[in-house]
Amino acid sequence: MPPVKPSVKPADPRFSCGPTAKHPGWDPARLDFSLMGRSHRSPEARARIRELNGRIRRVLGVPDDYLIGITAGSDTGAVEMALWSLLGARPVDLFGWEAFGLDWVVDTMEQLKPAGANAFVPEYGVLPDLSRANPKHDCVFTWNGTASGVRVPDGDWISDTREGLTICDATSAVFVMDMPWSKLDVTTFSWQKALGSEPAHGTIIMSPRAIQRLETHRPTWPIPKLYRLVNKGKVNLDFFDTEVINTPSLMCIEDAIDALKWAEGIGGRPAMAARTRESYGYIEAWVARTPWIDFLARDPATRSQTSACLIYNDPDYLGLNPTQRADFARRVYGLLESERVALDANAYKDAPPGLRIWCGATVEPSNVAALLPWIDWAFATVKADMFVPA
């Protein structure tokens, strides 16, 4: 007898881990497009840039002496700005346990090639040994691995008496996980992931220690204009005000302001974290009672609550070869997509086959709860088709 389809679909099937779903109630008609076609250097546009950065500071609780700037190239541009501008003064420890963290390892080790670079790269689903971070070294890491669903549990492993800088890619953690600012010298994120806002731009937040490094260290490599934060030995403070290095989209800025207004309206970061915990909680409880599914992250303490990465552990599935497993996973996701109950929820291309469900604050928890019976149905349907009794 074929599995029975659930009767209730998620009201919104968008579970992509980036760009992520728009916040509930999002409506382009609410955005102020009066500055379209204006210069980003006009007084009105500068005021909107200041408002955006001010709202980010307020919602995240960023210390007053930390500087906030807008970068081109989303979170990638923000991280690269930090790597190219700051590394080389000390040895650097690089922790990469999924796709984007590995990008920072590759770019540092193969492009910049600073002296004393150390890479710590475990297999997918495992956090590297963070105790190997040398407080005399700089440290580059991703707070939350979107592609693997593995996060650092906290910032306790970062020394309070460190001599090096910490450079943290926080794009899928910020706004819903606790960012211990005293531990972080550079923090980066993209609006399209953290806020469900439009892509193309990122944010870089720099501590006084990072600013001091900018003014006392000159890298041995040329720095492209997009990453250039120093002029005649002094940090370009205008960049951290309104003088964005590359022309920003005022439409994207309006959309990010709208997302931050929504965040403040529901209660700020604590409320965003609570929504995320609720969504993740549905998945956690479902995995606990479902024998054929598991989290890719092995240690519960390091499991991401924003990007829930799931793998199949059914005995019949595990008996398949890698090509067959990939086909099985594609067919399960294909059913979810064809039924319009989960869009863009397949595992990252370099990760083991499975599913990846965004649980960030802009996703309604009720939609996550409604999705889970559909995964049960899709898995049972594909298994019945692939393992027909002889």
Residue pairs with C-beta under 8 A, 6 or more apart in sequence:
2 381
2 384
3 376
3 377
3 380
3 381
3 384
4 377
5 339
5 374
5 377
6 370
6 373
6 374
6 376
6 377
8 370
8 373
9 339
9 340
9 341
9 370
9 374
10 341
10 342
10 366
10 367
10 368
10 370
10 371
10 374
11 364
11 366
11 367
11 370
12 21
12 363
12 364
12 367
13 340
13 341
13 342
13 343
13 367
13 371
14 20
14 21
14 343
14 344
14 363
15 21
15 342
15 343
15 344
15 345
15 357
15 358
15 363
15 367
15 368
15 371
16 343
16 344
16 345
16 358
17 146
17 147
17 172
17 193
17 306
17 307
17 344
17 348
17 356
17 358
18 146
18 171
18 172
18 190
18 192
18 193
18 358
19 192
19 193
19 196
19 198
19 199
20 192
20 193
20 196
20 358
20 360
20 362
20 363
21 196
21 358
21 360
21 362
21 363
22 196
22 259
22 362
23 195
23 196
23 258
23 259
23 262
23 263
23 361
23 362
24 262
24 362
24 364
25 262
26 196
26 258
26 259
26 262
30 258
31 251
31 254
31 255
31 258
32 254
33 251
33 254
35 42
35 44
35 45
35 48
35 250
35 254
36 250
36 251
38 44
38 45
38 250
39 45
40 46
40 49
40 242
40 244
40 247
40 248
40 250
41 242
41 243
45 242
45 250
45 253
46 241
46 242
48 250
48 253
48 254
48 257
49 70
49 241
49 242
49 244
49 248
49 253
50 241
50 242
51 257
52 70
52 253
52 256
52 257
52 260
53 68
53 69
53 70
53 203
55 257
55 260
55 261
55 264
56 62
56 68
56 203
56 260
57 64
57 68
58 264
58 268
59 175
59 260
59 263
59 264
59 268
59 269
60 174
60 175
60 179
60 269
61 181
61 269
62 68
62 181
62 205
63 181
63 207
65 207
65 208
66 181
66 205
66 206
66 207
66 208
67 205
67 206
67 211
67 237
67 240
68 203
68 204
68 205
68 240
69 203
69 204
69 206
69 239
69 240
69 244
70 201
70 202
70 203
70 244
70 248
70 253
71 77
71 78
71 81
71 188
71 201
71 202
71 203
71 204
71 226
71 244
71 245
72 200
72 201
72 202
72 226
72 244
72 245
72 246
72 248
73 80
73 200
73 202
73 226
74 190
74 192
74 199
74 200
74 201
74 202
75 100
75 169
75 171
75 188
75 189
75 190
75 193
75 202
76 100
76 103
76 190
76 202
77 202
77 226
78 188
78 189
78 190
78 202
78 203
78 204
79 104
79 167
79 169
79 188
80 107
80 227
81 204
81 226
81 227
81 229
82 167
82 186
82 188
82 204
82 206
82 210
83 104
83 107
83 108
83 112
83 140
83 167
84 112
84 219
84 221
84 223
84 224
84 227
85 214
85 219
85 223
85 227
85 228
85 229
85 230
86 138
86 165
86 167
86 186
86 210
86 213
86 214
86 217
87 108
87 112
87 114
87 138
87 140
87 219
88 112
88 114
88 115
88 217
88 219
88 220
88 221
89 138
89 213
89 216
89 217
90 116
90 136
90 137
90 138
90 163
90 164
90 165
91 114
91 115
91 116
91 117
91 118
91 134
91 136
91 137
91 138
91 164
92 108
92 114
92 116
92 117
92 118
92 137
92 138
92 139
92 140
92 164
93 118
93 120
93 132
93 133
93 134
93 137
93 138
93 139
93 140
94 104
94 105
94 108
94 109
94 117
94 118
94 119
94 120
94 139
94 140
94 141
95 101
95 120
95 128
95 130
95 133
95 139
95 140
95 141
95 142
96 102
96 103
96 104
96 105
96 119
96 120
96 121
96 128
96 141
96 142
97 121
97 122
97 124
97 126
97 127
97 128
97 142
97 145
97 148
97 150
98 124
98 142
98 145
98 146
98 147
98 148
98 150
98 348
98 351
99 145
99 146
99 147
99 148
99 348
99 350
99 351
100 142
100 145
100 146
100 147
100 169
101 141
101 142
101 145
101 169
102 121
104 140
104 142
104 169
105 119
105 121
105 140
108 114
108 117
108 140
109 117
109 119
112 219
112 221
116 137
118 132
118 137
120 128
120 129
120 132
121 128
122 128
124 148
124 296
124 351
124 352
125 148
125 149
125 150
125 296
125 297
125 298
125 309
125 352
126 150
126 298
126 299
127 150
127 151
127 152
127 299
127 302
130 141
130 152
130 157
131 157
133 139
133 157
133 158
133 159
134 164
135 159
135 161
135 162
135 163
135 164
136 162
136 163
136 164
137 164
138 164
138 165
138 166
138 167
139 158
139 162
139 164
139 165
139 166
139 167
140 167
140 169
141 152
141 166
141 167
141 168
141 169
142 168
142 169
142 170
143 151
143 152
143 168
143 169
143 170
143 172
143 173
143 174
143 177
143 179
144 150
144 151
144 152
144 170
144 171
144 172
144 173
144 177
144 304
144 306
144 307
145 151
145 304
145 307
146 171
146 172
146 193
146 304
146 306
146 307
146 348
146 356
147 307
147 309
147 348
147 350
147 351
147 356
148 296
148 297
148 309
148 348
148 351
149 295
149 296
149 297
149 303
149 304
149 307
149 308
149 309
149 310
149 356
150 296
150 297
150 302
150 303
150 304
151 173
151 177
151 297
151 302
151 303
151 304
151 305
152 302
153 301
153 302
154 178
154 180
155 180
155 183
155 184
158 166
158 180
158 183
158 184
160 182
160 183
165 185
165 186
165 209
165 210
165 213
166 183
166 184
166 185
166 186
167 185
167 186
167 188
168 184
168 186
168 187
168 188
169 188
169 189
170 177
170 179
170 184
170 187
170 188
170 189
171 188
171 189
171 190
171 193
171 194
171 202
172 193
172 194
172 304
172 306
172 307
172 360
173 179
173 189
173 306
174 187
174 189
174 194
175 189
175 194
175 195
175 263
175 269
175 272
175 360
175 361
176 269
176 272
176 273
176 275
176 276
176 305
176 306
176 360
176 361
177 273
177 305
177 306
179 187
181 187
181 207
184 205
184 207
185 206
185 207
185 209
185 210
185 213
186 204
186 205
186 206
186 207
186 210
187 204
187 205
188 202
188 203
188 204
188 205
189 202
189 203
190 199
190 201
190 202
190 203
191 197
191 198
191 199
191 201
191 202
191 203
191 252
191 255
191 256
191 259
192 198
192 199
192 200
193 360
194 360
195 256
195 259
195 260
195 263
195 362
196 259
196 360
196 362
197 252
197 255
197 256
197 258
197 259
198 249
198 251
198 252
198 255
198 256
199 252
200 249
200 252
201 248
201 249
201 252
201 253
201 256
206 214
206 240
211 235
214 229
214 230
214 235
215 230
215 233
215 234
215 235
225 245
226 245
226 246
227 245
228 236
228 245
229 235
229 236
229 239
230 236
236 243
239 245
259 362
263 269
263 271
263 272
263 361
266 272
266 275
271 361
272 360
272 361
273 361
275 361
275 363
275 365
276 305
276 306
276 359
276 360
276 361
277 305
278 365
279 359
279 363
279 365
279 368
280 305
280 306
280 308
280 359
282 365
282 368
282 369
282 372
283 308
283 310
283 357
283 359
283 368
283 372
286 293
286 372
287 293
287 294
287 295
287 310
290 376
291 313
291 314
292 312
292 313
292 314
292 317
292 379
293 310
293 311
293 312
293 313
293 375
293 379
294 310
294 311
294 312
294 313
295 303
295 308
295 309
295 310
295 311
296 309
296 310
296 311
296 351
296 352
296 354
297 303
297 304
297 309
305 359
306 358
306 359
306 360
307 356
307 357
307 358
307 359
308 356
308 357
308 358
308 359
309 347
309 348
309 351
309 354
309 355
309 356
310 347
310 354
310 355
310 356
310 357
311 347
311 352
311 353
311 354
312 318
312 325
312 328
312 329
312 332
312 353
312 354
312 379
314 379
314 383
316 383
316 387
317 325
317 328
317 383
320 328
325 353
326 353
328 353
328 382
328 386
329 346
329 347
329 353
329 354
329 355
330 346
330 353
331 382
331 385
331 386
332 355
332 375
332 378
332 379
332 382
333 342
333 345
333 346
333 355
333 378
335 377
335 378
335 381
335 382
336 342
336 345
336 371
336 374
336 375
336 378
337 343
339 374
339 378
341 370
341 371
341 374
342 355
342 357
342 371
342 374
342 375
345 355
345 356
345 357
345 358
346 355
346 356
347 353
347 354
347 355
347 356
348 356
355 375
357 368
357 371
359 368
